[in-house]
Amino acid sequence: MRLSARVDYALRATAELAAAADPASGRPGAPVTADQIARAQEIPPKFLESILLQLRRGGIVHAQRGPEGGYWLARPGAEITLADVIRVIDGPLAHVRGQRPEELGYRGAASALQEVWIALRASEREILETVTIVDVATGKLPERIRDLVADPRAWT
């Protein structure tokens, strides 16, 4: 699986916003500025601004301008999955040559590849639609994820 720098930065930025929210209610705390996020995550500020704009347009974050302005999550972080953020930034989770796996037409000896790509997408979804931004921000990942990470083969 290959994730773009934009996705990596978007996930890190939303985790920062989740960490700034009220832990009991999940409601936003004070708005967090792009500069605060950029410094906390060592993200180039100009690049981050364009990512935050994309997240705002995609309904992941809200923004307010001015001296009291900044960013906050548009809904509780426990309701925002990693897949939600990835789709806003990069589109659908799995593409082969820019096409959805179910649209591919392999023939002959390669015909089973379509099923492999669909299974791969299902695996990605199983993880990315389960893990929320709050899970990342708190470090409390679902048990299934911890089990996968505990396997030494996962690290190579």
N, CA, C and O of each residue as an XYZ file, in Angstrom:
624
protein
N       0.851     -1.179      0.000
C       0.000      0.000      0.000
C       0.885      1.225      0.000
O       1.872      1.289      0.733
N       0.539      2.183     -0.809
C       1.315      3.402     -0.908
C       0.400      4.584     -0.567
O      -0.644      4.773     -1.191
N       0.804      5.370      0.427
C       0.040      6.560      0.805
C       0.848      7.791      0.431
O       2.067      7.826      0.598
N       0.161      8.787     -0.070
C       0.833     10.029     -0.455
C       1.222     10.836      0.784
O       0.700     10.622      1.878
N       2.146     11.762      0.581
C       2.517     12.678      1.667
C       1.293     13.474      2.107
O       1.141     13.766      3.293
N       0.422     13.828      1.168
C      -0.798     14.574      1.518
C      -1.652     13.787      2.503
O      -2.154     14.350      3.476
N      -1.819     12.494      2.259
C      -2.619     11.652      3.155
C      -1.940     11.546      4.511
O      -2.592     11.692      5.545
N      -0.642     11.295      4.514
C       0.102     11.196      5.770
C      -0.078     12.468      6.591
O      -0.386     12.404      7.781
N       0.112     13.609      5.966
C      -0.028     14.892      6.676
C      -1.466     15.128      7.124
O      -1.698     15.645      8.217
N      -2.431     14.753      6.290
C      -3.848     14.927      6.653
C      -4.214     14.091      7.863
O      -4.932     14.558      8.748
N      -3.731     12.867      7.909
C      -4.014     12.000      9.057
C      -3.353     12.537     10.318
O      -3.953     12.508     11.392
N      -2.133     13.021     10.198
C      -1.432     13.581     11.352
C      -2.118     14.864     11.838
O      -2.234     15.088     13.043
N      -2.565     15.693     10.910
C      -3.248     16.934     11.284
C      -4.579     16.644     11.978
O      -4.907     17.284     12.977
N      -5.341     15.692     11.461
C      -6.628     15.382     12.098
C      -6.414     14.726     13.459
O      -7.227     14.915     14.365
N      -5.341     13.964     13.618
C      -5.033     13.402     14.939
C      -4.739     14.523     15.930
O      -5.158     14.448     17.085
N      -4.028     15.556     15.499
C      -3.765     16.718     16.369
C      -5.077     17.400     16.766
O      -5.250     17.802     17.916
N      -5.986     17.525     15.821
C      -7.275     18.154     16.127
C      -8.091     17.283     17.080
O      -8.779     17.803     17.958
N      -8.022     15.978     16.915
C      -8.726     15.069     17.835
C      -8.137     15.171     19.234
O      -8.870     15.125     20.222
N      -6.828     15.308     19.324
C      -6.167     15.431     20.629
C      -6.567     16.736     21.324
O      -6.556     16.810     22.552
N      -6.916     17.752     20.554
C      -7.303     19.047     21.127
C      -8.770     19.088     21.548
O      -9.190     20.012     22.245
N      -9.548     18.095     21.131
C     -10.975     18.064     21.465
C     -11.163     17.626     22.915
O     -10.265     17.046     23.526
N     -12.343     17.914     23.448
C     -12.708     17.482     24.805
C     -12.786     15.961     24.816
O     -13.605     15.389     24.098
N     -11.951     15.290     25.615
C     -11.927     13.828     25.579
C     -13.233     13.170     26.021
O     -13.566     12.087     25.541
N     -13.966     13.794     26.914
C     -15.207     13.193     27.416
C     -16.313     13.237     26.366
O     -17.001     12.241     26.141
N     -16.482     14.386     25.729
C     -17.587     14.538     24.795
C     -17.181     14.393     23.340
O     -18.022     14.148     22.475
N     -15.884     14.546     23.070
C     -15.435     14.537     21.683
C     -15.709     15.845     20.981
O     -15.408     16.000     19.797
N     -16.289     16.799     21.720
C     -16.572     18.111     21.131
C     -15.286     18.900     20.970
O     -14.323     18.696     21.708
N     -15.278     19.801     20.002
C     -14.046     20.554     19.764
C     -13.669     21.432     20.949
O     -14.523     21.990     21.637
N     -12.387     21.532     21.157
C     -11.874     22.490     22.127
C     -11.672     23.805     21.398
O     -12.389     24.111     20.445
N     -10.716     24.568     21.835
C     -10.393     25.818     21.141
C      -9.852     25.490     19.756
O      -9.176     24.478     19.576
N     -10.145     26.336     18.784
C      -9.595     26.094     17.451
C      -8.063     26.019     17.501
O      -7.416     26.728     18.272
N      -7.512     25.155     16.673
C      -6.070     24.965     16.591
C      -5.598     25.602     15.285
O      -6.160     25.339     14.222
N      -4.584     26.424     15.369
C      -4.107     27.102     14.160
C      -3.298     26.145     13.291
O      -2.775     25.136     13.765
N      -3.210     26.482     12.027
C      -2.403     25.683     11.099
C      -0.946     25.693     11.540
O      -0.253     24.684     11.416
N      -0.474     26.836     12.059
C       0.914     26.908     12.534
C       1.147     25.952     13.696
O       2.191     25.303     13.762
N       0.184     25.857     14.616
C       0.329     24.932     15.744
C       0.409     23.489     15.255
O       1.239     22.712     15.728
N      -0.450     23.138     14.314
C      -0.435     21.783     13.760
C       0.880     21.534     13.026
O       1.513     20.493     13.204
N       1.281     22.489     12.208
C       2.517     22.344     11.424
C       3.722     22.125     12.334
O       4.563     21.268     12.062
N       3.803     22.900     13.412
C       4.929     22.740     14.347
C       4.864     21.403     15.074
O       5.873     20.709     15.197
N       3.677     21.041     15.556
C       3.529     19.798     16.322
C       3.884     18.570     15.493
O       4.440     17.603     16.015
N       3.564     18.609     14.208
C       3.775     17.438     13.347
C       4.904     17.611     12.337
O       5.144     16.730     11.512
N       5.590     18.741     12.402
C       6.685     19.028     11.465
C       6.233     18.863     10.013
O       6.840     18.142      9.221
N       5.148     19.558      9.705
C       4.575     19.562      8.362
C       4.853     20.933      7.756
O       4.665     21.942      8.436
N       5.294     21.004      6.501
C       5.489     22.311      5.865
C       4.186     23.119      5.902
O       3.160     22.653      5.405
N       4.214     24.329      6.486
C       2.985     25.104      6.696
C       2.166     25.376      5.438
O       0.942     25.244      5.474
N       2.796     25.749      4.333
C       2.035     26.052      3.111
C       1.343     24.793      2.570
O       0.204     24.847      2.107
N       2.042     23.679      2.637
C       1.471     22.407      2.195
C       0.282     22.048      3.082
O      -0.756     21.601      2.594
N       0.445     22.246      4.390
C      -0.620     21.947      5.339
C      -1.857     22.792      5.066
O      -2.978     22.287      5.142
N      -1.671     24.065      4.751
C      -2.821     24.943      4.470
C      -3.689     24.368      3.348
O      -4.916     24.364      3.452
N      -3.056     23.885      2.279
C      -3.846     23.337      1.165
C      -4.540     22.037      1.573
O      -5.646     21.753      1.113
N      -3.900     21.252      2.430
C      -4.507     20.009      2.916
C      -5.701     20.327      3.809
O      -6.745     19.684      3.701
N      -5.554     21.310      4.688
C      -6.664     21.693      5.570
C      -7.842     22.231      4.771
O      -8.994     21.991      5.131
N      -7.567     22.950      3.700
C      -8.635     23.435      2.824
C      -9.382     22.243      2.206
O     -10.611     22.237      2.146
N      -8.642     21.258      1.758
C      -9.257     20.058      1.186
C     -10.086     19.325      2.238
O     -11.181     18.848      1.942
N      -9.568     19.232      3.467
C     -10.314     18.582      4.550
C     -11.573     19.367      4.898
O     -12.603     18.779      5.227
N     -11.495     20.681      4.827
C     -12.682     21.509      5.090
C     -13.727     21.277      4.010
O     -14.902     21.068      4.310
N     -13.303     21.312      2.767
C     -14.238     21.080      1.656
C     -14.834     19.674      1.707
O     -15.957     19.455      1.253
N     -14.080     18.722      2.259
C     -14.550     17.345      2.359
C     -15.370     17.064      3.607
O     -15.795     15.930      3.826
N     -15.599     18.095      4.438
C     -16.445     17.931      5.620
C     -15.768     17.270      6.810
O     -16.450     16.812      7.728
N     -14.446     17.211      6.813
C     -13.725     16.606      7.936
C     -13.423     17.639      9.017
O     -13.491     17.334     10.208
N     -13.089     18.855      8.604
C     -12.790     19.917      9.572
C     -13.635     21.148      9.290
O     -14.160     21.335      8.193
N     -13.751     21.986     10.322
C     -14.332     23.314     10.194
C     -13.200     24.304     10.413
O     -12.174     23.980     11.012
N     -13.407     25.518      9.916
C     -12.385     26.549     10.068
C     -13.035     27.871     10.420
O     -14.182     28.143     10.066
N     -12.273     28.675     11.120
C     -12.707     30.037     11.455
C     -11.500     30.947     11.266
O     -10.397     30.635     11.713
N     -11.720     32.063     10.608
C     -10.644     33.026     10.395
C     -10.571     34.003     11.554
O     -11.481     34.087     12.379
N      -9.475     34.734     11.597
C      -9.341     35.788     12.590
C      -8.455     35.399     13.746
O      -7.919     34.292     13.797
N      -8.304     36.342     14.694
C      -7.386     36.113     15.815
C      -7.794     34.939     16.709
O      -6.939     34.318     17.341
N      -9.065     34.637     16.765
C      -9.545     33.500     17.561
C      -9.781     32.284     16.681
O     -10.396     31.304     17.102
N      -9.284     32.361     15.457
C      -9.569     31.326     14.475
C      -8.670     30.121     14.561
O      -7.759     30.035     15.384
N      -8.964     29.199     13.681
C      -8.215     27.961     13.597
C      -9.096     26.868     13.036
O     -10.090     27.135     12.361
N      -8.725     25.644     13.321
C      -9.413     24.469     12.795
C      -9.867     23.567     13.925
O      -9.265     23.546     14.998
N     -10.938     22.818     13.675
C     -11.412     21.800     14.595
C     -12.152     20.752     13.769
O     -12.563     21.015     12.639
N     -12.314     19.577     14.338
C     -12.998     18.510     13.620
C     -14.470     18.853     13.424
O     -15.102     19.433     14.306
N     -15.005     18.496     12.272
C     -16.400     18.798     11.943
C     -17.375     17.893     12.694
O     -18.544     18.240     12.859
N     -16.905     16.760     13.138
C     -17.717     15.847     13.966
C     -16.769     15.147     14.926
O     -15.553     15.232     14.754
N     -17.287     14.463     15.924
C     -16.387     13.815     16.886
C     -15.379     12.900     16.183
O     -15.718     12.191     15.236
N     -14.150     12.931     16.662
C     -13.084     12.133     16.069
C     -13.363     10.642     16.087
O     -12.832      9.903     15.258
N     -14.190     10.189     17.022
C     -14.557      8.777     17.089
C     -15.466      8.384     15.924
O     -15.699      7.198     15.690
N     -15.979      9.379     15.195
C     -16.838      9.114     14.036
C     -16.098      9.306     12.720
O     -16.680      9.123     11.651
N     -14.832      9.670     12.785
C     -14.045      9.912     11.569
C     -13.001      8.803     11.461
O     -12.105      8.698     12.299
N     -13.125      7.986     10.432
C     -12.164      6.897     10.247
C     -10.997      7.359      9.384
O     -11.064      8.388      8.711
N      -9.938      6.581      9.422
C      -8.799      6.873      8.553
C      -9.236      6.831      7.091
O      -8.769      7.625      6.275
N     -10.132      5.906      6.767
C     -10.633      5.799      5.395
C     -11.342      7.082      4.967
O     -11.210      7.501      3.817
N     -12.094      7.712      5.875
C     -12.783      8.965      5.544
C     -11.772     10.025      5.097
O     -11.976     10.705      4.091
N     -10.698     10.155      5.844
C      -9.684     11.166      5.544
C      -8.973     10.834      4.237
O      -8.760     11.714      3.403
N      -8.611      9.578      4.059
C      -7.904      9.167      2.845
C      -8.763      9.432      1.614
O      -8.264      9.918      0.599
N     -10.049      9.115      1.700
C     -10.935      9.333      0.545
C     -11.062     10.813      0.194
O     -11.122     11.166     -0.984
N     -11.104     11.677      1.202
C     -11.190     13.117      0.933
C      -9.924     13.603      0.226
O      -9.998     14.429     -0.684
N      -8.789     13.104      0.634
C      -7.520     13.586      0.088
C      -7.165     12.916     -1.234
O      -6.788     13.599     -2.186
N      -7.277     11.605     -1.310
C      -6.808     10.872     -2.494
C      -7.883     10.133     -3.274
O      -7.577      9.534     -4.305
N      -9.123     10.155     -2.821
C     -10.174      9.441     -3.528
C     -10.308      8.007     -3.046
O      -9.878      7.688     -1.938
N     -10.897      7.137     -3.860
C     -11.155      5.754     -3.453
C      -9.891      5.032     -2.964
O      -8.774      5.358     -3.367
N     -10.099      4.050     -2.091
C      -8.971      3.363     -1.463
C      -8.144      2.534     -2.429
O      -6.917      2.539     -2.329
N      -8.746      1.841     -3.335
C      -7.967      0.947     -4.200
C      -8.291      1.195     -5.667
O      -9.443      1.123     -6.096
N      -7.253      1.483     -6.407
C      -7.352      1.640     -7.856
C      -6.205      0.881     -8.500
O      -5.114      0.777     -7.940
N      -6.467      0.368     -9.658
C      -5.432     -0.252    -10.472
C      -5.415      0.519    -11.783
O      -6.383      0.494    -12.544
N      -4.318      1.195    -12.036
C      -4.201      2.031    -13.240
C      -5.354      3.029    -13.343
O      -5.845      3.312    -14.436
N      -5.784      3.563    -12.186
C      -6.841      4.570    -12.172
C      -8.255      4.026    -12.256
O      -9.206      4.802    -12.349
N      -8.416      2.714    -12.224
C      -9.747      2.115    -12.299
C     -10.062      1.353    -11.026
O      -9.168      0.850    -10.346
N     -11.350      1.277    -10.716
C     -11.790      0.469     -9.579
C     -11.599     -1.006     -9.955
O     -11.799     -1.370    -11.113
N     -11.218     -1.854     -9.002
C     -10.943     -3.263     -9.333
C     -12.100     -3.992    -10.014
O     -11.869     -4.843    -10.872
N     -13.345     -3.671     -9.643
C     -14.478     -4.370    -10.260
C     -14.702     -3.970    -11.715
O     -15.461     -4.627    -12.428
N     -14.045     -2.895    -12.163
C     -14.192     -2.448    -13.554
C     -13.141     -3.055    -14.482
O     -13.209     -2.876    -15.698
N     -12.179     -3.767    -13.919
C     -11.096     -4.339    -14.720
C     -11.571     -5.586    -15.442
O     -12.467     -6.284    -14.966
N     -10.981     -5.863    -16.572
C     -11.335     -7.054    -17.328
C     -10.102     -7.848    -17.693
O      -9.568     -7.705    -18.793
N      -9.647     -8.681    -16.782
C      -8.490     -9.529    -17.067
C      -8.956    -10.789    -17.787
O     -10.092    -11.237    -17.634
N      -8.042    -11.345    -18.575
C      -8.381    -12.550    -19.341
C      -7.350    -13.642    -19.109
O      -6.229    -13.390    -18.665
N      -7.748    -14.812    -19.412
C      -6.835    -15.950    -19.409
C      -6.184    -16.185    -18.061
O      -6.836    -16.140    -17.018
N      -4.884    -16.436    -18.103
C      -4.128    -16.794    -16.897
C      -4.142    -15.694    -15.844
O      -3.907    -15.980    -14.670
N      -4.408    -14.457    -16.217
C      -4.414    -13.329    -15.268
C      -5.801    -13.012    -14.721
O      -5.936    -12.066    -13.945
N      -6.828    -13.757    -15.092
C      -8.201    -13.407    -14.714
C      -8.425    -13.362    -13.202
O      -9.283    -12.611    -12.738
N      -7.682    -14.139    -12.431
C      -7.856    -14.143    -10.972
C      -7.312    -12.879    -10.311
O      -7.603    -12.617     -9.145
N      -6.526    -12.096    -11.047
C      -5.993    -10.856    -10.455
C      -7.102     -9.923     -9.980
O      -6.953     -9.267     -8.949
N      -8.190     -9.854    -10.702
C      -9.295     -8.993    -10.288
C      -9.768     -9.355     -8.884
O     -10.011     -8.462     -8.071
N      -9.900    -10.625     -8.588
C     -10.328    -11.058     -7.261
C      -9.277    -10.713     -6.204
O      -9.620    -10.376     -5.071
N      -8.012    -10.798     -6.572
C      -6.945    -10.420     -5.632
C      -7.054     -8.944     -5.299
O      -6.955     -8.577     -4.128
N      -7.255     -8.082     -6.297
C      -7.352     -6.633     -6.048
C      -8.591     -6.313     -5.208
O      -8.543     -5.428     -4.353
N      -9.680     -7.010     -5.437
C     -10.892     -6.781     -4.643
C     -10.667     -7.233     -3.201
O     -11.108     -6.561     -2.268
N      -9.988     -8.362     -3.010
C      -9.673     -8.831     -1.655
C      -8.728     -7.857     -0.950
O      -8.870     -7.604      0.246
N      -7.775     -7.318     -1.687
C      -6.853     -6.337     -1.117
C      -7.615     -5.100     -0.643
O      -7.367     -4.589      0.450
N      -8.534     -4.629     -1.464
C      -9.344     -3.473     -1.063
C     -10.173     -3.794      0.171
O     -10.295     -2.958      1.067
N     -10.748     -4.997      0.231
C     -11.546     -5.400      1.399
C     -10.674     -5.411      2.653
O     -11.123     -5.002      3.724
N      -9.434     -5.873      2.526
C      -8.503     -5.877      3.665
C      -8.184     -4.459      4.120
O      -8.184     -4.159      5.314
N      -7.914     -3.598      3.156
C      -7.646     -2.195      3.495
C      -8.838     -1.597      4.233
O      -8.679     -0.937      5.260
N     -10.020     -1.833      3.705
C     -11.227     -1.298      4.340
C     -11.398     -1.831      5.760
O     -11.772     -1.086      6.666
N     -11.122     -3.123      5.951
C     -11.272     -3.725      7.266
C     -10.465     -2.947      8.309
O     -10.905     -2.785      9.447
N      -9.313     -2.481      7.925
C      -8.467     -1.730      8.850
C      -8.834     -0.252      8.852
O      -9.108      0.320      9.908
N      -8.841      0.363      7.688
C      -8.993      1.818      7.605
C     -10.387      2.312      7.981
O     -10.540      3.466      8.382
N     -11.403      1.463      7.858
C     -12.749      1.863      8.260
C     -13.034      1.505      9.714
O     -14.100      1.830     10.236
N     -12.094      0.843     10.364
C     -12.240      0.482     11.770
C     -11.513      1.471     12.675
O     -12.005      1.818     13.749
N     -10.361      1.912     12.245
C      -9.538      2.809     13.065
C     -10.027      4.246     12.892
O     -10.172      4.738     11.773
N     -10.279      4.909     14.029
C     -10.734      6.303     13.987
C      -9.581      7.249     14.318
O      -8.516      6.835     14.777
N      -9.829      8.514     14.072
C      -8.844      9.542     14.393
C      -8.586      9.567     15.902
O      -7.454      9.801     16.327
N      -9.607      9.333     16.708
C      -9.425      9.298     18.168
C      -8.557      8.106     18.561
O      -7.723      8.223     19.458
N      -8.741      6.965     17.905
C      -7.890      5.806     18.185
C      -6.420      6.166     17.991
O      -5.569      5.802     18.802
N      -6.135      6.874     16.924
C      -4.757      7.283     16.632
C      -4.287      8.306     17.657
O      -3.195      8.177     18.209
N      -5.107      9.324     17.914
C      -4.713     10.410     18.823
C      -4.460      9.911     20.240
O      -3.594     10.437     20.938
N      -5.209      8.904     20.667
C      -5.043      8.389     22.031
C      -4.079      7.211     22.098
O      -3.647      6.822     23.183
N      -3.739      6.644     20.944
C      -2.876      5.471     20.927
C      -3.595      4.200     21.334
O      -2.957      3.172     21.560
N      -4.914      4.258     21.430
C      -5.720      3.100     21.829
C      -6.325      2.459     20.580
O      -7.500      2.652     20.265
N      -5.497      1.700     19.886
C      -5.928      1.080     18.638
C      -6.796     -0.148     18.910
O      -6.632     -0.810     19.934
N      -7.723     -0.454     17.990
C      -8.567     -1.642     18.157
C      -7.721     -2.911     18.299
O      -6.606     -2.996     17.784
N      -8.277     -3.883     19.004
C      -7.555     -5.125     19.277
C      -7.076     -5.805     18.000
O      -5.960     -6.323     17.961
N      -7.890     -5.812     16.971
C      -7.509     -6.444     15.691
C      -6.231     -5.816     15.146
O      -5.371     -6.518     14.614
N      -6.107     -4.518     15.274
C      -4.918     -3.813     14.779
C      -3.714     -4.196     15.633
O      -2.636     -4.471     15.106
N      -3.897     -4.212     16.942
C      -2.795     -4.593     17.835
C      -2.335     -6.021     17.561
O      -1.140     -6.313     17.621
N      -3.280     -6.910     17.261
C      -2.919     -8.294     16.931
C      -2.071     -8.351     15.663
O      -1.075     -9.074     15.609
N      -2.464     -7.595     14.656
C      -1.699     -7.578     13.410
C      -0.277     -7.039     13.632
O       0.691     -7.577     13.094
N      -0.170     -5.989     14.419
C       1.127     -5.357     14.680
C       2.019     -6.261     15.531
O       3.244     -6.192     15.435
N       1.412     -7.103     16.357
C       2.187     -7.991     17.228
C       2.930     -9.081     16.445
O       3.887     -9.663     16.955
N       2.504     -9.354     15.236
C       3.166    -10.341     14.406
C       4.455     -9.741     13.842
O       4.396     -8.761     13.100
N       5.617    -10.307     14.176
C       6.887     -9.748     13.695
C       6.972     -9.642     12.167
O       7.687     -8.787     11.645
N       6.245    -10.505     11.455
C       6.267    -10.431      9.983
C       5.634     -9.147      9.471
O       5.915     -8.730      8.347
N       4.783     -8.513     10.274
C       4.139     -7.267      9.848
C       5.160     -6.135      9.701
O       4.907     -5.161      8.992
N       6.286     -6.258     10.352
C       7.282     -5.189     10.388
C       8.322     -5.300      9.274
O       9.235     -4.478      9.190
N       8.185     -6.313      8.423
C       9.166     -6.466      7.344
C       8.508     -6.453      5.984
O       9.191     -6.572      4.967
